[in-house]
Amino acid sequence: MVALTDTKKINLALQGGGAHGAYTWGVLDRLLEEENLIIEGISGTSAGAMNAAMLVNGYMLGGNLAAKDMLEKFWKKISDAAAYSPLHKNPIERILTGWNMDLSPSYHFFDLLSRVFSPYELNPLDYNPMRQILEEMLDPYALQACSTIKLYIAATHVGSGQARVFQCHEITVDVLMASSCIPFLFKAVEIEGEEYWDGGYMGNPAIWPLIYNCESEDVVLVQINPLRRANMPRTASEIINRVNEITFNSSLTAEMRAIDFISNLIKKGKLSHEEYKDMRMHLIYSPEEMKSLNASSKMNADWDFFQHLRTIGYDSANSWLKSHWNDIGKQSTINIHDKFLCGVGIKNSMDSVEDLHSRKNKGFVS
């Protein structure tokens, strides 16, 4: 553990990505070990939303240690539930494809079914073991009563195609199910008479709630979806996977562009720091360790895979703390332009500013 004495305050932005969310579990597990690190707000989507809810729920019940314990129990329950699933790798498949499911006949059969039949045809009862896990573990009253850590969960409103961000007092099991509802696998989740899909389509994760509602100007993005791929996708599955990665990163890239633009205007003196926040952005990501994992591995719920990802995430967070603790509260530790915008050939415009200012503290975003 890093020997740190001064108190730091941060916000967390947690991406979704199926089983890869166990990487985020590892990151959170390490961050929760630092008593002098205060988490003011968390914005999460899909698996990121699940991690965020478990952390906050556990924290409300018993502080950091209880939060760590709840996160581990959550991922173990997912793995235990998957023991009854046909999506498992045999020893030969594991040798040939590592953690990916590319050679699993059951994975390809299930993937084919999901492209031919809708969940309304294939799963008319809308069975999802995740709901039972959440109902067993979560205390919605504890979540809704939390005033120490601000929690924001994003879901995509099907009718309007816009993001809705739910705050602590609104969060229920249905909200978390909506945030992780892949429309090819499950029916849309109905909340207050409106239907929602996975929040990743419009906010993976949504950063703007942290900008508007939190005092800290430091946001740590925990990334699990690659922005770039070195190799050109050729096969049908590779093309679909890459399209999904681009789609689920598009809203994040747009927000990062706006943050970078505002920051540059503040530094040039064209905007006042008293009126606009100069967000300090940080990133925890392990591209070298994660690059061998493709979309099929997001369906791999083996416990040893979860532990593998947890270890990578834990080590990444530990390295980040050692390298950047003194930067928190002082400066960003990533170059947004180089990380998110370099090579796209698109200049920032006033549209970015208008887009950032058009977002609201709650409800729908237009």
BAPAGU-897673 format. One line per 4 residues: for each residue x, y, z of C-alpha. Coordinates in pm, whole numbers. Example, Ala and Ser with C-alpha at 12.3 -4.5 7.8 and 13.67 -1.06 7.14 Angstrom:
# BAPAGU-897673
1230 -450 780; 1367 -106 714
# end
This chain:
# BAPAGU-897673
0 0 0; 122 351 -79; 210 547 235; -5 856 187
-95 1108 453; -259 1402 278; -629 1372 196; -740 1370 -167
-1088 1386 -316; -1184 1236 -653; -1479 1133 -866; -1495 801 -1051
-1629 733 -1401; -1678 360 -1456; -1725 208 -1802; -1940 -93 -1879
-1817 -403 -2057; -1972 -725 -1934; -1731 -962 -1763; -1451 -711 -1818
-1611 -515 -1536; -1413 -742 -1304; -1114 -527 -1401; -1295 -230 -1246
-1362 -441 -937; -986 -472 -897; -935 -98 -941; -1199 -17 -680
-1061 -282 -446; -726 -100 -446; -867 252 -420; -1079 153 -121
-763 61 69; -658 427 84; -824 585 385; -709 931 276
-875 899 -63; -1229 1037 -58; -1467 933 -335; -1714 1216 -377
-1912 1091 -675; -1936 790 -904; -2090 772 -1249; -2137 421 -1381
-2289 243 -1677; -2378 -126 -1720; -2109 -330 -1539; -1973 3 -1415
-2315 77 -1266; -2316 -259 -1088; -1970 -195 -943; -2072 154 -835
-2391 35 -667; -2211 -242 -480; -1944 -2 -361; -2194 256 -235
-2425 -3 -82; -2137 -169 101; -1997 164 213; -2329 261 365
-2341 -67 557; -1986 -63 691; -1743 172 523; -1459 81 289
-1407 -272 417; -1773 -360 369; -1761 -207 21; -1463 -429 -71
-1643 -733 66; -1963 -660 -124; -1779 -617 -454; -1608 -955 -416
-1932 -1130 -321; -2109 -976 -619; -1860 -1108 -873; -1850 -1447 -703
-2229 -1472 -723; -2217 -1393 -1096; -1964 -1670 -1150; -2165 -1916 -940
-2482 -1836 -1135; -2295 -1894 -1462; -2209 -2247 -1352; -2547 -2350 -1493
-2483 -2177 -1825; -2366 -2365 -2135; -2116 -2085 -2203; -1809 -2251 -2057
-1463 -2316 -2197; -1316 -2663 -2195; -940 -2709 -2135; -860 -2735 -2508
-1047 -2414 -2588; -864 -2235 -2308; -527 -2342 -2446; -614 -2230 -2799
-798 -1903 -2731; -704 -1799 -2379; -992 -1623 -2209; -1185 -1562 -2531
-1485 -1774 -2630; -1411 -1787 -3003; -1402 -2167 -3028; -1700 -2231 -2803
-1984 -2390 -3007; -2238 -2282 -2746; -2118 -1922 -2766; -2156 -1914 -3146
-2493 -2086 -3132; -2619 -1837 -2874; -2475 -1548 -3076; -2652 -1671 -3390
-2984 -1706 -3209; -2959 -1350 -3076; -2914 -1219 -3431; -3209 -1412 -3572
-3459 -1387 -3287; -3536 -1096 -3059; -3541 -1144 -2680; -3920 -1107 -2700
-3923 -1430 -2904; -3623 -1611 -2756; -3674 -1518 -2390; -4045 -1429 -2351
-4030 -1459 -1971; -3732 -1221 -1969; -3528 -1443 -1739; -3206 -1278 -1625
-3012 -1424 -1329; -2862 -1082 -1264; -3194 -958 -1126; -3196 -1227 -857
-2838 -1144 -758; -2920 -776 -726; -3237 -843 -528; -3042 -1064 -288
-2750 -826 -236; -2873 -470 -270; -3043 -261 -7; -3215 11 -215
-3293 210 99; -2923 227 185; -2843 337 -170; -3113 599 -176
-3016 734 165; -2647 775 80; -2531 1134 115; -2158 1062 143
-2100 932 -210; -2307 1074 -495; -2413 801 -735; -2519 843 -1098
-2640 557 -1319; -2695 602 -1693; -2952 425 -1909; -3067 489 -2266
-3429 592 -2315; -3550 377 -2606; -3812 617 -2737; -3600 931 -2755
-3257 776 -2790; -3130 1004 -2514; -2949 930 -2191; -3120 945 -1858
-2904 963 -1549; -3058 832 -1230; -2937 974 -900; -2904 807 -559
-3261 862 -448; -3394 711 -774; -3180 399 -794; -3351 61 -774
-3284 -287 -905; -3479 -192 -1219; -3251 107 -1279; -2941 -112 -1261
-3103 -370 -1487; -3187 -96 -1736; -2832 37 -1736; -2704 -308 -1838
-2986 -413 -2071; -2834 -529 -2400; -3132 -510 -2641; -3026 -819 -2836
-3037 -1029 -2520; -3307 -889 -2295; -3634 -701 -2315; -3622 -330 -2248
-3663 -246 -1878; -3969 -41 -1795; -3932 238 -1539; -4216 481 -1467
-4390 372 -1786; -4082 435 -2005; -3852 173 -2155; -3474 170 -2130
-3173 -6 -2280; -2806 -22 -2186; -2667 317 -2088; -2350 256 -2287
-2514 370 -2608; -2538 729 -2483; -2298 748 -2190; -2022 498 -2120
-1990 648 -1869; -2163 986 -1843; -1913 1236 -1703; -2129 1548 -1705
-2316 1464 -1378; -1981 1470 -1198; -1900 1808 -1351; -2226 1970 -1251
-2296 1807 -916; -1958 1746 -748; -1711 1990 -596; -1401 1794 -687
-1260 1874 -1031; -1068 1545 -1048; -1231 1262 -1243; -1067 920 -1266
-1192 730 -1570; -1166 353 -1538; -1157 235 -1897; -1221 -122 -2011
-1322 -69 -2377; -1035 -6 -2621; -1046 313 -2825; -807 184 -3090
-737 -150 -3253; -413 -205 -3442; -550 -465 -3682; -821 -407 -3940
-1128 -624 -3866; -1191 -869 -4149; -1433 -1135 -4034; -1801 -1071 -3966
-1757 -1113 -3590; -1451 -886 -3585; -1640 -615 -3772; -1941 -639 -3537
-1713 -630 -3234; -1530 -322 -3359; -1853 -142 -3445; -1976 -208 -3091
-1652 -75 -2941; -1676 243 -3147; -2043 287 -3059; -1989 240 -2688
-1699 489 -2685; -1858 760 -2900; -2038 951 -2624; -1730 938 -2401
-1513 1079 -2680; -1760 1362 -2737; -1758 1455 -2369; -1380 1440 -2350
-1360 1671 -2653; -1583 1923 -2476; -1385 1900 -2151; -1058 1952 -2339
-1200 2251 -2527; -1327 2422 -2211; -996 2357 -2034; -800 2516 -2318
-1025 2824 -2315; -974 2862 -1939; -597 2830 -1974; -600 3098 -2248
-800 3331 -2027; -1102 3334 -2257; -1321 3175 -1989; -1317 3242 -1616
-1225 2954 -1384; -1464 3109 -1133; -1755 3037 -1367; -1633 2722 -1545
-1472 2410 -1406; -1129 2319 -1536; -1165 1943 -1498; -856 1742 -1418
-885 1408 -1596; -709 1088 -1498; -713 742 -1651; -669 391 -1516
-642 145 -1803; -426 -155 -1894; -412 -167 -2274; -133 -422 -2295
-303 -668 -2061; -651 -614 -2208; -571 -602 -2581; -584 -980 -2624
-942 -990 -2497; -1215 -960 -2758; -1591 -918 -2726; -1651 -1292 -2674
-1458 -1283 -2347; -1718 -1041 -2208; -1942 -1349 -2180; -1680 -1549 -1988
-1797 -1571 -1626; -1542 -1822 -1499; -1420 -1729 -1153; -1054 -1765 -1249
-1110 -1515 -1532; -1271 -1270 -1291; -977 -1309 -1053; -735 -1257 -1341
-905 -929 -1436; -931 -823 -1073; -555 -867 -1029; -481 -659 -1340
-714 -384 -1222; -572 -387 -869; -214 -361 -996; -308 -85 -1240
-470 122 -966; -171 65 -740; 67 188 -1010; -153 489 -1077
-161 584 -708; 217 559 -682; 272 770 -992; -1 1031 -964
-109 1080 -602; 55 1422 -589; -114 1523 -915; -466 1487 -772
-603 1832 -711; -327 1992 -919; -323 1871 -1279; -457 1618 -1527
-250 1307 -1580; -370 1231 -1934; -349 1435 -2250; -710 1424 -2371
-624 1528 -2724; -358 1260 -2768; -562 988 -2598; -910 1051 -2736
-886 1290 -3030; -549 1243 -3200; -578 1131 -3559; -950 1190 -3601
-898 1502 -3811; -1179 1687 -3636; -1127 2021 -3468; -1310 2119 -3153
-1596 2359 -3217; -1837 2574 -3024; -2084 2290 -3071; -1887 2108 -2801
-1944 2391 -2557; -2312 2414 -2636; -2345 2039 -2600; -2178 2049 -2257
-2398 2333 -2135; -2717 2173 -2265; -2692 1883 -2023; -2902 1896 -1710
-2844 1782 -1356; -3102 1507 -1391; -3357 1358 -1624; -3313 1339 -1998
-3030 1487 -2196; -3100 1650 -2528
# end
